[in-house]
Structure formats: C-alpha cells, structure tokens
Amino acid sequence: MTEDLFRTDSYLATCTATVIAAGPEGIRLDRTVFYPMGGGQPGDTGRLTLEDGGAVVITDTRKDPETGDIVHVPEADATLPAVGATVTAAIDWDRRHRLMRMHTLLHLLSSLVAGGVTGGSVGDGKGRLDFDLPDKTVDKESLTAALNDLIARDAPLSMQWITDAEMEAQPDLVRTMSVKPPMGTGRVRLVAIEGVDLQPCGGTHVARTGEIGPVTVTKIEKKGKHNRRINLALAEPA
C-alpha cells in the first residue's frame, strides 16, 4: 500500500518517490504527497518530474478500492515513467491549500448546525454540506457571522488516533449519516479543532482556523422534506 505522507502532514507539497507500477489506469508510487479523492474532497493535481527533467502532468488522484494503492492519473497520451524510476512528486499547492481551507471550514459548519450531515462536497474555493433539518432553523447572515467568529478565534487543529474498536464504541463522534469514517486499517484519525469540534476525518486541513480567511454562506437550499443544503465560499485566496 502507498505510504500516504499527506495523512500526517498536510503541508508537504513535494516528495521523492519510486514508481512501482504504471499503466492505463495511472501511476503508482511507493510514497506520495498526492491526496486521493475521498470524503467529499477532490484528488490532488500536479506533476511527477523524472531525473532527466521530463515530467508527467497529473490531472487527478484516486485510490484503488481493492489494494488501497494511490493512483496518480496522468493527462491523456502522457509518456509513462518506467517501473523503478525515481520521480519528484509535486502537488498544485495553491489548489490544495484552498481545498484544505474549505475542508476545515466544513468542520466548523458541522459544529454549528444541529443536524446530521447527509452529504457534502469540498470544492476549490467553495463547498457545501447537506443537513437533516426538517425546518429552516438557520439563516445566511447569522451563520456567516458565526463561522467568521470561529475563524477569527484562530483555534489550532490537531490529530488524534484511536483504534477501530474505540471508534465503534463512540458513534456520537460521527457526523455524517451516509459516509462511514475511514476505518479498516486498525486505527482511525480524529481531527480536533480546539474548543470547537472533534470528528473522524481522513482529509487535509489547515493548522489553525485563522488560515481559512473570511467566508460567506452563499445560499441555503431546501433539498427534500428533511434536507437543507448550506453552500459556502471563501473570499479571495489568503
């Protein structure tokens, strides 16, 4: 299984790695900083640079559901590197950082809304969460103010690890009704926002809430009898 360096350090933008497989479905490395699509967060983009200076543009990153390997999807008609080649893997850092800011913002949103999360999406500069709310109990202006207040606290984020068994014994930690926490490897990562939130998550996040920058609730939509969709947007990149 690919060593996922982003799991312990979201700020790693590059790493050296060895190609362990390359084929029509993509390129597999022994280690990577590329985050694969999952948990509502898109896969990273970027490039793999070979020792001779040649490069392969990566347009998406996915996880092989059978092996757990991370697959780097190259642009169409790219010349694939040879197995055993050493490459420098570099993500599109500006895009990743916006995704990190938005993913962390969605954690703040889930801490403010009293309802189970029925769906969500982390986008580049925008995102959304769907909540099981039978009535319209939130409004754009008050929620925007509350989110920016939490951001202004500049609360630090940290990671904790618990076993799968400990996770199963604490179901109240799970906010998502349709997506299970990342289990199966024997341990689960919890993301803690000091004084604000604690929940299992495998995505990438910023180090402090202040790094998110100003945000706006752009729209609250009714998506069914018991579903409200809250759409968010970042201000200009910090």
C-alpha positions as CSV (number, residue, x, y, z in Angstrom):
1,M,0.0,0.0,0.0
2,T,1.2,3.5,-0.8
3,E,2.7,5.5,2.1
4,D,0.4,8.4,2.3
5,L,2.6,11.3,3.6
6,F,-0.2,13.8,3.5
7,R,-2.0,11.9,6.3
8,T,0.4,13.2,8.9
9,D,1.5,16.4,7.3
10,S,-1.0,18.3,5.0
11,Y,1.7,20.9,4.3
12,L,4.1,18.6,2.4
13,A,4.0,19.8,-1.2
14,T,6.7,17.6,-2.7
15,C,8.5,14.3,-2.1
16,T,10.8,11.9,-3.9
17,A,9.3,8.5,-4.7
18,T,9.8,5.3,-6.7
19,V,7.4,4.2,-9.4
20,I,6.1,0.8,-8.5
21,A,3.6,0.4,-11.4
22,A,2.5,2.4,-14.4
23,G,-0.4,1.5,-16.8
24,P,-3.5,2.8,-18.5
25,E,-5.3,3.4,-15.1
26,G,-2.4,5.5,-13.8
27,I,0.9,5.6,-12.0
28,R,1.5,4.1,-8.6
29,L,4.3,5.2,-6.3
30,D,5.8,3.8,-3.1
31,R,5.0,7.1,-1.3
32,T,3.2,10.2,-2.2
33,V,2.0,13.7,-1.1
34,F,-1.0,13.5,-3.5
35,Y,-4.3,13.2,-1.7
36,P,-6.7,10.7,-3.5
37,M,-10.4,11.7,-4.0
38,G,-12.4,10.7,-0.9
39,G,-14.6,12.0,1.9
40,G,-16.0,14.7,-0.4
41,Q,-12.6,16.1,-1.2
42,P,-11.2,16.0,-4.8
43,G,-8.0,14.3,-5.6
44,D,-4.9,16.4,-6.0
45,T,-3.4,17.5,-9.3
46,G,0.2,18.4,-10.0
47,R,3.2,16.7,-11.7
48,L,5.8,14.0,-11.5
49,T,9.2,15.1,-12.6
50,L,11.8,12.5,-13.6
51,E,15.5,12.6,-13.0
52,D,16.1,13.5,-16.7
53,G,13.9,16.6,-16.4
54,G,10.9,15.1,-18.1
55,A,7.5,15.5,-16.4
56,V,4.1,13.9,-16.3
57,V,1.1,16.1,-15.6
58,I,-1.3,14.5,-13.1
59,T,-4.9,15.5,-13.6
60,D,-6.5,13.5,-10.7
61,T,-5.6,11.2,-7.9
62,R,-7.7,8.1,-6.9
63,K,-7.5,5.2,-4.5
64,D,-7.6,1.7,-5.8
65,P,-10.6,0.1,-3.8
66,E,-9.0,-3.3,-3.9
67,T,-5.4,-2.7,-3.0
68,G,-5.6,0.7,-1.3
69,D,-2.8,1.9,-3.6
70,I,-3.0,5.6,-4.6
71,V,-3.3,6.0,-8.3
72,H,-2.0,9.2,-10.0
73,V,-4.0,9.8,-13.2
74,P,-1.9,11.3,-16.0
75,E,-3.1,13.6,-18.7
76,A,-4.2,11.9,-21.9
77,D,-1.4,10.4,-24.1
78,A,1.3,11.1,-21.5
79,T,4.5,9.0,-21.7
80,L,4.5,6.9,-18.5
81,P,7.7,6.6,-16.4
82,A,9.3,3.2,-16.1
83,V,8.8,1.0,-13.1
84,G,11.7,1.6,-10.7
85,A,12.2,5.2,-11.8
86,T,12.8,7.9,-9.2
87,V,10.4,10.9,-9.5
88,T,9.7,14.1,-7.6
89,A,6.0,14.3,-6.9
90,A,4.7,17.9,-6.5
91,I,1.1,18.8,-6.0
92,D,-0.6,22.0,-7.2
93,W,-0.1,23.6,-3.8
94,D,-2.3,26.7,-4.3
95,R,-5.3,24.5,-5.2
96,R,-4.6,22.0,-2.3
97,H,-4.4,24.9,0.2
98,R,-7.8,26.2,-0.9
99,L,-9.2,22.7,-0.5
100,M,-7.6,22.4,3.0
101,R,-9.2,25.8,4.0
102,M,-12.6,24.7,2.7
103,H,-12.4,21.2,4.3
104,T,-11.6,22.8,7.6
105,L,-14.4,25.3,7.1
106,L,-16.9,22.4,6.6
107,H,-15.9,21.1,10.0
108,L,-16.7,24.4,11.6
109,L,-20.1,24.4,9.8
110,S,-20.9,21.0,11.1
111,S,-20.2,22.1,14.6
112,L,-22.7,25.0,14.4
113,V,-25.7,23.2,12.8
114,A,-27.7,20.8,14.9
115,G,-28.5,18.1,12.4
116,G,-26.9,15.0,10.9
117,V,-24.8,15.5,7.8
118,T,-26.4,13.8,4.8
119,G,-23.9,14.8,2.1
120,G,-21.2,17.2,1.2
121,S,-18.6,18.4,-1.2
122,V,-15.2,20.1,-0.8
123,G,-14.6,22.4,-3.8
124,D,-11.9,24.7,-5.0
125,G,-12.9,27.9,-3.2
126,K,-16.4,26.7,-2.5
127,G,-18.2,23.8,-0.8
128,R,-21.4,22.6,0.8
129,L,-22.9,20.4,3.4
130,D,-26.4,18.9,3.5
131,F,-28.1,18.5,6.8
132,D,-31.1,16.5,8.1
133,L,-33.1,19.5,9.1
134,P,-36.9,19.3,8.8
135,D,-37.3,23.1,9.3
136,K,-35.3,26.1,8.2
137,T,-33.5,26.7,11.5
138,V,-30.5,28.6,10.1
139,D,-30.1,31.8,8.0
140,K,-27.3,33.0,5.9
141,E,-26.4,36.2,7.8
142,S,-26.2,34.7,11.3
143,L,-24.4,31.6,10.1
144,T,-21.9,33.7,8.2
145,A,-21.2,35.7,11.3
146,A,-20.8,32.6,13.5
147,L,-18.4,31.0,11.0
148,N,-16.2,34.1,10.8
149,D,-16.2,34.3,14.5
150,L,-14.8,30.8,14.8
151,I,-12.3,31.6,12.2
152,A,-11.2,34.7,14.0
153,R,-10.5,32.7,17.1
154,D,-7.5,31.2,15.2
155,A,-8.1,27.9,17.1
156,P,-5.4,25.3,16.5
157,L,-6.1,21.9,14.9
158,S,-4.5,18.7,16.0
159,M,-4.7,15.0,15.2
160,Q,-5.5,12.1,17.4
161,W,-5.6,8.4,16.7
162,I,-7.9,5.8,18.1
163,T,-8.5,2.1,17.3
164,D,-11.3,0.8,15.1
165,A,-12.9,-0.7,18.2
166,E,-12.7,2.6,20.1
167,M,-14.3,4.3,17.1
168,E,-17.2,1.8,17.1
169,A,-17.7,2.5,20.8
170,Q,-18.1,6.2,20.2
171,P,-20.7,6.6,17.4
172,D,-21.5,10.1,18.6
173,L,-18.2,11.3,17.0
174,V,-19.6,10.6,13.5
175,R,-21.5,13.5,12.0
176,T,-22.0,12.0,8.5
177,M,-25.1,9.9,8.1
178,S,-24.2,8.5,4.6
179,V,-20.4,8.2,4.8
180,K,-18.6,5.9,7.3
181,P,-15.4,7.1,9.0
182,P,-12.1,5.9,7.4
183,M,-11.8,2.5,9.1
184,G,-10.2,-0.8,8.2
185,T,-6.5,-0.2,8.8
186,G,-6.8,-0.8,12.6
187,R,-6.8,2.9,13.6
188,V,-8.9,6.0,12.8
189,R,-7.7,9.6,12.7
190,L,-9.6,12.2,14.6
191,V,-9.3,15.8,13.7
192,A,-9.7,18.2,16.7
193,I,-10.3,21.9,16.5
194,E,-9.5,23.2,19.9
195,G,-12.7,24.1,21.8
196,V,-14.8,23.7,18.7
197,D,-15.0,20.2,17.2
198,L,-13.8,16.6,17.2
199,Q,-14.6,14.1,14.5
200,P,-13.0,11.3,12.4
201,C,-11.7,12.5,9.1
202,G,-9.1,11.4,6.6
203,G,-8.9,14.7,4.6
204,T,-6.4,17.5,4.6
205,H,-6.8,20.6,6.9
206,V,-5.1,23.8,7.8
207,A,-3.2,24.2,11.1
208,R,-5.3,27.0,12.6
209,T,-8.8,28.3,11.8
210,G,-7.5,31.8,11.1
211,E,-5.8,30.4,8.0
212,I,-9.2,29.9,6.4
213,G,-9.8,33.6,5.9
214,P,-13.1,35.4,5.5
215,V,-16.0,33.3,4.3
216,T,-19.7,33.7,3.2
217,V,-22.7,31.5,3.3
218,T,-23.9,32.0,-0.3
219,K,-27.1,30.0,-0.3
220,I,-29.3,27.8,1.8
221,E,-31.4,25.4,-0.2
222,K,-34.3,23.0,0.5
223,K,-33.3,19.6,-1.0
224,G,-36.2,17.5,0.3
225,K,-38.5,17.3,3.2
226,H,-35.8,16.8,5.7
227,N,-32.7,18.2,3.9
228,R,-31.1,21.6,3.9
229,R,-28.1,22.4,1.7
230,I,-25.7,25.1,3.0
231,N,-23.4,26.5,0.4
232,L,-20.2,28.3,1.4
233,A,-17.5,30.3,-0.4
234,L,-14.0,31.5,0.5
235,A,-13.0,35.1,0.0
236,E,-10.0,35.7,-2.3
237,P,-7.1,33.3,-1.5
238,A,-5.3,34.4,1.7
